[in-house]
Amino acid sequence: MDRFRDMNLSENIKKFFLSSSIYLVSNTINMAVPFVFLPILTRWLTPADYGYIGTFNAIRSNMEPAVTMSSAGAVCRAQVDRNQKGFDFPGYIFNAMAFNLALFFIVAILLCFLQGVISDKLHFPVLWVWFVPLLALFSSFGNFKAKLWIYQEKPLHYGTTLVAKSFLNIGLSFLMISFFWFDWRGRIAGIIMAEIIFFGISFYFLLKEDGLHFRLNKQYFREVAIFGFPLFPHSLGLMMIGTIDKFFLNAMFGMETLGVYNVGYTFGTVIIMLAAPFDNAVSPHIYRMLGKDEDNGKKKFVCFFIIYLAVFILAAFVISMAGPYILRLLVGERFYGAGVFIFWIAMSQVAFAMYRLLAIFITFSRKTYLLAWITLLSGLVAVAANFALIRINGAIGAAQATFLAYLTFFILTWMFVNRLYPMPWMAVFELSAWKGALSYFMADKPDK
């Protein structure tokens, strides 16, 4: 019996590391593609062009939560219940899409009144602002199947689609810059086209693997709304934490400084490239652990959490030291100043990675309103810190403020998670917990 158990554990360990490796490779390629093409883009485009691209992405990040409202998260949570008697999972997916479509029209109506203000304050053309809600809708629909693949433990499907989208994004951008627009507009056009094509591919697989029942259901529509509305302030606040620095830099220093900052920011986010595959691999196992309420599993999670934190802090220091040298090999001379931002951005992404791991617990509990409070407080820290530190330290103050905001975000999330699911943090001193840490992830795969 013990021998059989050991063989089963060994097989599950192999499966876990195989899925983690696939997520790691696909996310690495996805994040590496923009780096690989930086030598070309930073010579074709000016710092001001990068400033416009950064502004577009910031507008998108802040408008997208109003359209998506975490509907893909609601669908992934429903995946756990899909085999329950009487539950219509394809119908649930359709109602989540209908919810997004309704939100899209509301945002479009509001944009009719706000387009002038957004354009004037951010020095950004109105025409391109209108692409943002449409892009958000296609992105939300495309993410339904992509995120379901994670919880259905199909890493190869997820990874292949992610990598294909990334190459498509860059490839279409090159095409647009080379033959149609020779500035920031070509890059943004490539982003838009890639998102639309990604939606088409994801929608095809959604129909094929999960199906859609085109029937409105008040209960399902309401459940998606109840899941998403408390998360809206959270999502909006999260985007504010990640973009308020760019708005401040745009207003106080202009597009060129913002463009250089964005290149440094890109280097700092390598941490998330490393963290994302582990998040994707461990999410279904955390759901399973919480469903069983295993104390032993919690001890092993604590050990994993400590290792996770230590590894990414070390990675942040390595990236910070090597980044400025790598930068000079990859980018045009006009962007060399981006190196000063890398350390603070890398550390902010460590805090963000730890938050992402802990947020899985709050999502499982369905008490998503807690994330709204956490993000609101962290967002206020972001605004105050950017206002103060940019005035005191100049442009680097934006990176420092971003770190303070994400650190606040992580600490508050840890506090709330520990209230919901008290963790045996003293288990880090137990040798038995460390010995069994790997088996924390090794359980039978969930039903499809």
C-alpha positions, 0 to 999 in steps of 0.5 A: 500500500505504501509503495503504491502511494509513493508511486502515485505521489511520484507520478503527481509530482511529475505532472505538477512540474510538467505543468509548471514547466509548460507555464514557465516556458510559455510565460517566459516566451510571452514576456521575452518577445517584447524584450527580443524586439526592443532593439528594433522598436526603440530605434524605430520609435522615439521616447515620445512614441513610447509615451503615447503607447504607455498612455494608451495602455494606462487608459486601457488598464483603467477602463477595462475593469468596467467592461470585464468586471471579473466575469472570467473569474466568475466562470472559473469559479463556476468550473468547480461546480460544473458537474453539480446536478442542475447546473448549466455551465454552458448557460453560465458562460453565456450569461457572463458574456451577456453581462460583459456586453451590457457593461460595454454599452454602458461604458460606451455611453459614458465615453460619449460624454467623457471623451473630450476630458480624457483626450485633453487631460492626457494629450491623447487623440480621441479616435484611439480612446474609442478603441479601448472599450471595444478592446476590453470586450474582446479581451474579456471574451478571449480570456474566458477560455484561456483562464478555463484551461488553467483550472481544467489543468490544460497548460499546453493549450493555454501556453500555445495560445498565449505564445501565439498571441504574443508573436501575433501582437508584435508581428502585426505591430511591425507590419503596421509600423512598416507599411501604414503608420511609422509611429506609435499608432502602428504599435497600437494598431497591432495590439488591437488586431492581435486581441481581435484574432485571439478572441476568435481563436479562444471563442472557437475552442470555448464552443468546442470544449465547453459549449454555449447555451444561448439563454438568458438566466436571471440567476446566473446573470445575477451571480456573475454580477454579485461576483464581479461588482465587489471586485470592480473597485478592486480591479479599478484600484489595482489598475490605478496602482499600476498606472497612476505613476504614468499619469503623473509622469505624463502630466509633470514631465511629458511623453518623452520621460514617460516613454523612457520610464516605460522601458525601465518598467518593462524590465522590472516586470520580468518578476511577474514573468517568473511568478505567473507560471507558478500561480497558474500551476498552483491555483487549482491545488489551492482550491482543492486544499481549501475545499478539503480544509486540510491542516496538513496542506496549510502547513505545506503551503506556508513552507511553499510561501516562504520559499516563493518569497525568498526566491523572488526577492533574490531574483529582483536583486539579480535583475536590478544589478544586471538590468542596466547592462542588458539595457544598453545591449538591447535599446537605443541610446535615447532609452539608456536612462531607463536603468534607474527605475528597474530596482524599484519596479522589480521590488514592486512586482515581488510584492504583486506576485505575493499578492496574486498568490494570496488573492486566490484564497479570497476569490475562493471564499467569494468574499471579494468585497475584501479586495475592494477595501484592500485596493482602495487603501493601496490606491490612496497610498499610490496617489499620495506617494506619487504626488509626494515622491515625484516632487521630492525625487523626480521621475524615480519617485514614481517607481518608488511610489509604485513599490510602496503601493504594491507593498501595502497591497501585499501586506493588507491582503496577507492580513485579510487572508489570515483572518479568513483561513488562519495559517500555521505560520509557525510550521516553518520551524517544523521539519516535517512540514518542509519534507512534505511541502511538495506533496501539498500540490499532489492530489488527483486532478479535478473532474472536467 
